[in-house]
Amino acid sequence: MDKNIPYKTYLEESEMPKQWYNVRADMKNKPAPLLNPATHKPMTAEELGAVFCDELVKQELDNENAYIDIPTEILDFYKMYRPSPLVRAYCLEKVLDTPAKIYYKFEGNNTSGSHKLNSAIAQAYYAKKQGLKGVTTETGAGQWGTALSMATAYLGLECKVFMVKVSYEQKPFRREVMRTYGAEVTPSPSETTEVGRKILEAHPGTTGSLGCAISEAVEVATHTEGYRYVLGSVLNQVLLHQSVIGLESKAAFEKLGVKPDIIIGCAGGGSNLGGLISPFMGQKLRGEADYRFIAVEPASCPSLTRGRYAYDYCDTGMVCPLAKMYTLGSGFIPSANHAGGLRYHGMSSTISQLYDDKLMEAVSVEQTAVFEAAQKFARIEGILPAPESSHAIRVAIDEALKCKETGEEKTILFGLTGTGYFDMVAYQKFNDGLMTDYIPTDEELEKSFAGLPKID
Ligand SMILES: *Cc1c(COP(=O)(O)O)cnc(C)c1O
């Protein structure tokens, strides 16, 4: 053990961040604006206000203010499960026999089991403050729906969740957690919405997708008095709320007198990664410090490493605004991949712009290699990681092994976004040696790119 570096570093309650950090304020090239799908003009606050809560629209459009106060009520909720620990992975370092120093920020210490609660409570709070009755959303694997159910239960709001049908059937326990917290859960596509009926007619027997569930949730929000729609990733506002991960990490490192060299996060819609790297990226953008940032995505859904940087639809029903992002095309259906949270066809426009400006790197990894890393981590460090988080573990291990070859004593930080207790079917596949990974061919991707909207 290093002298002075404990296994776990927690901030004192008084040291917890009181403001979120908005990395867009320090970006020279701002993320591209959302466009109205009918007119292709930037969405106005008024148009966005029909779908999203007013205060969240303000945050979504704010490219100027670097710091935004966290309301006291949200700070109080954060205190129930934050600060999260910054852990020095001494045991993993020893087994890898690496000179690298490995740290991880663990976000799985709450009932929802992931970082998603950081934004769920913020979004539910602003809905409540606006005097709304409830919110709608979609959920794939179920982490976001669970987090939102916890937040709405706490604040006494209604919550309608459209859950991708295949997950609804395969993950009954996640569904029951949401219902326990009072959410109404509907398998998507459903007969309860116009867009759901349309999708079912065109694709009878479909098991659904995130894109379908989004369309249904937006329809219900815009057709129900006192309701708005909320989204658990991709949006600028979600990255803003998730900046508590990076702010706490940075403060903890400063307490230890340590500076990370490499910062690694898994990337689905980009919210945990964006939140983790934001304050460090801010330093890089302002020329105060340098870091290597690495986004890790599954080889089966490689939006950054093989996607196009273009305007695209965010949902299957094409009712949502268009976003400029690294995308595989809204019609892209990734093969069955056990990291449900990493199956979205696009990437946050903030992360997309930072990546396009070469301020960060991206790699894709195959599922079996990810689960090898997950199993190793569980056995050595004790925590059973979510499959999504294990993408970051894989690359953190790979970077630490590179250090072993070169003898470099790099300091590595990775985001451990959650626990994998509801993902035991995936672990079972891996344990039985039945896990495969399908990597899309160039032809398949070209076919999907052909469906991108033409925007001048
Ligand atoms: C949802 C989820 C992710 C991916 O979402 P991002 O918005 O890219 O952060 C990663 N890990 C876990 C545990 C998740 O639940």
PDBQT file of the ligand as one rigid body, heavy atoms in Angstrom, charges set to zero:
ROOT
HETATM    1  C1  LIG A 501     -27.476   3.036 -18.178  1.00  0.00    +0.000 C 
HETATM    2  C2  LIG A 501     -26.189   2.528 -17.710  1.00  0.00    +0.000 A 
HETATM    3  C3  LIG A 501     -24.986   2.806 -18.397  1.00  0.00    +0.000 A 
HETATM    4  C4  LIG A 501     -24.918   3.531 -19.692  1.00  0.00    +0.000 C 
HETATM    5  O1  LIG A 501     -25.528   4.774 -19.766  1.00  0.00    +0.000 OA
HETATM    6  P1  LIG A 501     -24.723   6.127 -19.974  1.00  0.00    +0.000 P 
HETATM    7  O2  LIG A 501     -25.754   7.155 -20.176  1.00  0.00    +0.000 OA
HETATM    8  O3  LIG A 501     -23.838   5.948 -21.174  1.00  0.00    +0.000 OA
HETATM    9  O4  LIG A 501     -23.938   6.348 -18.755  1.00  0.00    +0.000 OA
HETATM   10  C5  LIG A 501     -23.800   2.349 -17.857  1.00  0.00    +0.000 A 
HETATM   11  N1  LIG A 501     -23.775   1.633 -16.722  1.00  0.00    +0.000 NA
HETATM   12  C6  LIG A 501     -24.902   1.336 -16.042  1.00  0.00    +0.000 A 
HETATM   13  C7  LIG A 501     -24.801   0.521 -14.788  1.00  0.00    +0.000 C 
HETATM   14  C8  LIG A 501     -26.145   1.774 -16.506  1.00  0.00    +0.000 A 
HETATM   15  O5  LIG A 501     -27.242   1.477 -15.830  1.00  0.00    +0.000 OA
ENDROOT
TORSDOF 0
